[in-house]
Amino acid sequence: MGNETASRVKLADLADNMNLTRISNATEVDKERIKKYSETADRIMDVLPYADSTPNRHLVEVNGVAEVHPLITSNAFADMFIAFIEAHGWFSAAALRT
């Protein structure tokens, strides 16, 4: 794979571009674009190295809820949450509940 830093920056960019809350009335074209971005993010994440080699890692407990745009399904939110975590080289053992 190419530059790891560039890949992580691209993942963050894709995650931002997949955020439907920036679009007041998402169309099928928007949904298709987001699907394409998601597939691209998946390909990038498949080749990024795991964070096991990161020194001084620590755990952060997260409790709470997220209010999301009505067009974002629970599965889409979970995908975006996981993409965000993985884009930073982090791991999560979170259980998402709707």
C-alpha positions as CSV (number, residue, x, y, z in Angstrom):
1,M,0.0,0.0,0.0
2,G,1.1,3.6,-0.5
3,N,1.5,6.2,2.2
4,E,-0.3,5.2,5.4
5,T,-0.8,8.8,6.5
6,A,-2.4,9.8,3.2
7,S,-4.7,6.8,3.5
8,R,-5.8,7.8,6.9
9,V,-6.4,11.4,5.7
10,K,-8.4,10.0,2.8
11,L,-10.5,7.9,5.2
12,A,-11.3,11.0,7.3
13,D,-12.3,12.8,4.1
14,L,-14.5,10.0,3.0
15,A,-16.1,9.8,6.5
16,D,-16.9,13.5,6.3
17,N,-18.3,13.2,2.7
18,M,-20.5,10.3,3.8
19,N,-22.1,12.5,6.5
20,L,-25.7,12.9,5.3
21,T,-26.5,15.5,8.0
22,R,-24.8,18.0,5.6
23,I,-27.5,17.4,3.0
24,S,-31.0,18.6,3.8
25,N,-32.8,16.4,1.2
26,A,-30.6,13.4,0.2
27,T,-31.5,12.0,-3.2
28,E,-30.8,8.6,-4.7
29,V,-27.7,10.1,-6.4
30,D,-26.5,11.1,-2.9
31,K,-27.1,7.6,-1.5
32,E,-25.3,6.0,-4.5
33,R,-22.3,8.4,-4.0
34,I,-22.2,7.5,-0.3
35,K,-22.3,3.8,-1.2
36,K,-19.3,4.4,-3.5
37,Y,-17.4,6.3,-0.8
38,S,-18.2,3.5,1.7
39,E,-16.8,0.8,-0.6
40,T,-13.7,2.9,-1.2
41,A,-13.2,3.4,2.6
42,D,-13.6,-0.4,3.1
43,R,-10.8,-1.0,0.5
44,I,-8.5,1.4,2.2
45,M,-9.2,0.0,5.7
46,D,-8.6,-3.5,4.4
47,V,-4.9,-2.7,3.8
48,L,-4.1,-0.4,6.7
49,P,-1.9,-2.0,9.4
50,Y,-3.5,-2.7,12.8
51,A,-2.8,-0.4,15.7
52,D,-1.2,-3.2,17.8
53,S,2.2,-1.6,17.4
54,T,1.0,1.7,18.8
55,P,2.8,2.3,22.1
56,N,1.1,3.6,25.2
57,R,-2.4,2.9,24.1
58,H,-5.2,3.3,26.7
59,L,-8.9,2.6,26.9
60,V,-11.6,5.3,26.8
61,E,-15.1,4.4,27.9
62,V,-17.9,6.1,25.9
63,N,-21.5,6.1,27.2
64,G,-24.3,8.1,25.7
65,V,-26.4,8.6,22.6
66,A,-26.0,10.2,19.2
67,E,-28.8,12.1,17.5
68,V,-28.5,11.5,13.7
69,H,-30.2,12.7,10.5
70,P,-33.5,10.9,9.9
71,L,-32.1,9.4,6.6
72,I,-29.2,7.7,8.4
73,T,-30.2,4.2,9.4
74,S,-28.9,2.4,12.4
75,N,-26.7,0.3,10.2
76,A,-25.4,3.3,8.3
77,F,-24.6,5.0,11.6
78,A,-22.8,1.9,12.8
79,D,-20.8,1.8,9.6
80,M,-19.8,5.5,9.9
81,F,-18.9,5.1,13.6
82,I,-16.7,2.1,12.8
83,A,-15.1,3.9,9.9
84,F,-14.3,6.9,12.1
85,I,-12.7,4.6,14.7
86,E,-10.7,2.6,12.2
87,A,-9.7,5.8,10.2
88,H,-7.8,6.8,13.3
89,G,-6.2,3.4,13.8
90,W,-8.4,2.7,16.9
91,F,-10.4,-0.3,17.8
92,S,-13.8,-0.5,19.5
93,A,-15.7,-3.2,21.3
94,A,-18.8,-1.1,21.5
95,A,-22.3,-2.5,21.4
96,L,-24.6,-0.3,19.4
97,R,-28.2,-0.3,20.4
98,T,-31.1,1.4,18.7
